[in-house]
Amino acid sequence: MSEIVFDDVTRVFERDGKDVLTLDGISFDVRDREFVALVGPSGCGKTTCLRMAAGLEFPTSGTVTVGGRPVTTPGPDRAVVFQQFALFPWKTVHENIDFGLRSKGLPEAKRRERIARQVELMGLQGYESAYPHQLSGGMQQRVAIARSYVLDPDVLLMDEPFGALDAQTRVVMQEELIKLARVNPRTVLFITHAVDEAVYLADRIIVMTRRPGRIREIVDVAPVRKAEHWERFDRSEEVMDQASFVHLRTTIWRMLRGEQQPDDGKALETTGGVAS
């Protein structure tokens, strides 16, 4: 089991000699092999939650557990994909995907087998010898996701992984992630500022308040997806045209609009997103 559990988590940062309460009594879970998206206004603590699940930051009070164990450090059971691709520019696609496997000491034959599988899943055939600068942004992000998946983590932590992509590439990557999740499901905590993206990808959506971040509501998408048979559609725009999708998007957007402050620093997306 690879469940993520936040239990009454508070996080205080020091800024200019003063304590700033960022998260205030956050409690939620991400069930085994469930895809959960976190949405909320700028500065509400979404990325802080993800970094605590990764073992990169720690609660001021409360606990974060993964698989029933307190998170005290980063670990091989969790892989993180950030908005910036963070590929090694001097390494090829094959070498970038291979990096983590080499550090684990796996035999070369086994590494090649795993890499070939991820290259196929992510549609990177023929680009194994290419360097990052020779790839589009979407392809670079596919390499970053493949590098995470190839380690066979129990938990995938994704911090606005498609935020730096153009709109068309972003849609393609969303569709690819859905396909990948069906073939090779993982426990996923996904941070996004786009409501459409959250509703399309997630089983549940956790809506946060403005800072200090609290849980405003948890929206269960999976039953709607199942009842309306969204899986019959191959393309995201076909799903997003459904009345059930529009209703969920509008419901979440209204919650977020009520939490938005005039000085949050970024304009709201016209598609229904909020600043991260």
N, C-alpha and C positions, 0 to 999 in steps of 0.2 A: 504494500500500500504506500502511496506517495502523496497523501493528503497534506495540504498546507493549512495551518491553523494560526490565526491571530487572535489572541485572548487578552482583551482589555489593554491594548497597546497604546502607550503614550510616548511621544517623542518631543523633547525640548532641545532646541538649539540655542547657542549663545551668539548674539549679534550685537556688536557695539557695546559690549559689557552688560547686555540685558538678556534675560531668558525669553525666548520666543516659543510659544506652544504651537507646534506644527500639527501633531496628531493628538486627538483627545479621546481616549477610551475606545479604540478601534477593535471590533471583534467581527471576524468573518472567517469562512473556510473556503478552500478550493478542494473539492472532492477528487478522489483518485480518477485520473484520466478525464477530468472535466476541464472545459475551457471557460475561464472567467475573465471578464474585462472590467477594468477599473476606469471610471470616467468621473470628471469633476473639474471645477474651476482651476485656474492657474494658482499654484502655490498651496493647494489643498493637501499635498503629501502623497500623491499617487506614486511618484518615483521613489520616495522614501520607503513606502511599503515594499516595493519590489526589491530595493537594495537590502532591506532587512531580511526578506526571504532568501536572498542570495548570500547573506552573511557578510555583506559589505558595510552595513551599518547595524546598530543595535538599539533596542527600545530603551527609553529612560525608565519605563516601568511596563509590566505586562510581559507576555511571552510570545515568541514565534517558534512554531515547531514545523518540521517537515518529516513525514513518515513517522510521527510520534516522538521524534528526537528534537530537543532544543537546538536552534540554529546558533552556532557559536563561531563558525568559520565558513568560507566558501567550501564547496565539496563537489566531487565528481557526479553526485546524484542530481546536481542542478546545473543547467547551462543558461547563459544569459545572452540575449541578442539585443544590442542597442540600436538607436536610430542611426548613428554613424557606423559605417560598415566595419571599421577596425580590422581590415585585412592587412597582412604584411605585404607592402608594395613590392618587395624584392623576391617574393615567392609566387610560384604559379598557382593556378586553381587547385591542382592536385596537391601541391605542397602545403597550401593553406588549410585544406581540409584534413590533411595528414598530420598537421602539427600536434594536435592533442593526442592522437593515437600513438605517435612516436613517444610522447612523454609518458604514456602508460606502459610502454615497453612491449606492445603487441608484435608478434612476428610479421614480417613484411607481407607474406601471402595473405594473412588475415586482414591486414590493413588495406591492401589493394582490393580485396573482396568488398569490404565495407565502403570504401571510397567509391567504387564502381556503382554500388547500389544507390548511394546518395546522389551521385552525378546523374544517374538515370531518373531518380525521383524528382530532382530539381531541374531537369531539362538542360543540363550543362554538357551533354555529349558533344565532343569536338572542340571543347574549350579547356580541356584539362591542362594544356601547356601554356595557356594565355596568362598574362599578368593582369593585376587589377586595373591598371590604367588603360588596358585594351578592352575593358568590359563596360557595358552600360551600368547605370546605377542599379537598375533592377536585377541585373545578373550578379553584380557585386553582393547585393543583399541575399540572393539565392546561395551564393558561396558561404556567406556568414551563417545562414540557417543550416546549410549542409554541414558546416564545421561543428555546429552544436549537435545536430541530430546524429552525426556519425559516432559520437561518444556514447550513444544510447543512454541519455540521461532519463531519470524518472520524471524530472520536472523541467519545464521550459519557461523561462522568465523573459518576457519580451517588452522592452520599453520603447514605445512608439517606433517599431521597426520599419514602418513604411512612411514615416513622417517626412523624410527628405526626398521622397520620390515624386515625380510628376503624377498628375491625376490618373492618366491612362495606365502607367506602369503600376501604380498603387492598386488599381482594380485587378490587374492581372495577378499581382502578388497575393492579394486577398483570395482569389480563386485558387491559386496554387496552394496556399496554406490550408484551405478547406480540404482539398484533395489529399494533401499530405496527412492531415489529421485523421482522415478516414482510413488511410492505409496504415499509418503508424501512430496511433493516438498516444498522447502524453498528457500529463497534468500541466495545464498552461495558465499562467497569470499574465495578462496582456494589458498594457497601459496604452490608452489612445485618447486623443482629443476629438475624434470624429464619431459622432453618434451612429451614423450609417454603418461604419466599420464595426463598431461594437455589436450592433444588433445582428449584422450579417455573420459574424464569426463566433460569437460567444453563446455558451449554454445559459449562463447567468451574467447579469450586469450589475456591478456594485456602483451605485451613484453616491458620490461623496459631497459633503457640504463645502463651502468656502472655509478658509483657514480660521480657526483650527479645525482640521479635517475630522469629520465624524461620518458615520454611515447614515445617509438620508433614507435610502431604500435599496432593496435588492430585487431586481426584476428577473423573473424566470422566463427565459426565451425558449428553452428546449421544448416544453410542451406545445407551444404555439408552432414551432418549426415542425414538430412531428404531426400535429393535427392538420396543418395546412400543406404538408408534404413538400416543403421547400426543396428537399433533396432531388426532386424530379427535374429541377431547373439546372442547366449547365452553367449559366452565366449569372453574375451577381445582379445585373440590371433587371433580369426577369424576377428575381426574388424581391428586389426593392420596389417593384411595381405592385406587389401584392398588398391588398388592403390591410392584412394583418401586420405586415412589416411597417407600413406607413403609420399605423396606430401605435405600435411600440415606439417607433422613432419619435413621434410627436409627444407621446407621454413622457419619455426620458428628456427630450428637449425642453419641455415645460418645466421639469424639475430643475434642470441646469440653468435655465434662464432666470429662475428665481434666486439662484445662488450667485449669479454673476455680479461683480462689482464694476463700476465705471472705470476704475484705475487698475484693472487686472493686467494691463500691459499688452494684450493682443486682442485684435478684433475677433468676434465670433465668426466661425465659418458659416457661409450661407447655406451649406448642406446640413447644418445642424450640429457642428462640432463646437467645442469650447477650447480655449487655450489650455495647454497642459501645465 
